[in-house]
C-alpha cells in the first residue's frame, strides 16, 4: 500500500515479525543545498488506518518535527509557499472556538495576504525580501474601483505591513529563516509605515440621528437605535438571539459574533460583558418581537426574511452590510446627510456622546467593552465643537478675569458653535 503526500511519500513495510507498518519517506534539503533521502516508521497499519484522524495527527506531528530539525534550517521557500504553510498551521479553523484567533481576524489576514502580498512577492524567496523595497511598495499602493484609482489608506497599508511581519515571525518559528526584514533587528530598522488616519471619522449629531431614525422602517429603526444606544459591534448585532435579551433585568447578554455568516465568539473576553438597555430600547425590541415571525428563544433577533434565502429563510441572521447599503445609507442621502455612515459610525457617535456628557472614562470603557481605556480615548471618543468651545471659554475667562478689560463678547460675534 502506498499514498503520496505533498511533503513526502507514505508507504508500508513488512519486517521479520510479519507486521505491516507505515513508513514516511521524504527528502530533506541541507544548508549546502543538497537533497538527502530520509525515512521514519510511524506504526502498525492496524493501529493507524488509512485516512484516519490518528494517522493524520501522527503525520502532522512528524512534519512539525522534520521542520524543526537542523537539516531543514534556512531551507529556501517562497513567500507563496510560506503563506500556504502559515494558513494551514496558524489560520486554520480551530476545532475549539474558544482557542486561536477569531474568525474575523483569520479571514482578514487571509484576504490581505492573497489580495496584496502574493501578487507582488509570492514568487520570491523569503530571504530575498528587503525592508526598503517593501516600504517603497507600500507607500505607492493604490486601490482601483469604478471611480478610478486612489492611494491606499494609511491604516490599510499598516495592516498589510503587520500581516507580513506576522508571516515572517511564523517563518522564524519554523526555522525557514532567521530574520524578519519587516520588523527589523532593532526598533526603527524595519518597514516604516504610518497608521495615522488620513481623515477624521464622521460622527452624527443628535438632530441627524433623530431624522435618520424617523426616516426608516421598523426593522432598520430598531437596528439603528439599538446600535446608537448600546454601541454593539456589527457582528454582535447580527449575532443576537431572543434568548440573549433579558427584558426583566433590562440587559443584553452578548455571547457570540456573526461575521460573513460565520458564528463565532466575540472579539475579546471583555466584549462578552452584559450590555444594559433603557426602557425605550426594550420597548422597541418588544415591538419588533411582535412584528417578526421569528421570535422563538433560539431565533435570530434580526433573521433574514427574504424569499431569495430559500431554505435558510429565518435560519440565518441578516447581512447587515446589505441593510446599510440598501436602506440606511440611501435614507441618509435623501435627508442630505453627507457624512460617511457605517455601523461603526453609530458606535463612535455613542462613545463621543458619552464623553461629551461628562461620563467617567471608566464607565465609557465598560459600556463600550474595550480592553483598555487608551482605546476608548485615543480611537473612539471625539470632543464635540460646543464642548471644546465651552472648555476654551472657561480658560479665557480665568485669564481675563482680573485684567480690567470688558468680558462681554464683541458686537457682531455669536457665542454658539
Helices and strands as residue ranges (DSSP letters): E 2-5, E 8-14, E 20-29, E 35-44, H 53-68, G 70-72, H 79-89, H 103-112, I 113-117, H 118-121, G 126-128, H 131-139, E 142-145, E 148-151, H 154-173, H 206-214, H 218-230, H 234-238, G 242-244, E 245-246, E 251-252, E 257-259, E 262-264, G 270-272, E 275-276, H 279-291, G 307-312, H 320-323, I 324-328, H 329-334, H 343-356, H 361-368, H 373-375, I 376-380, H 385-400
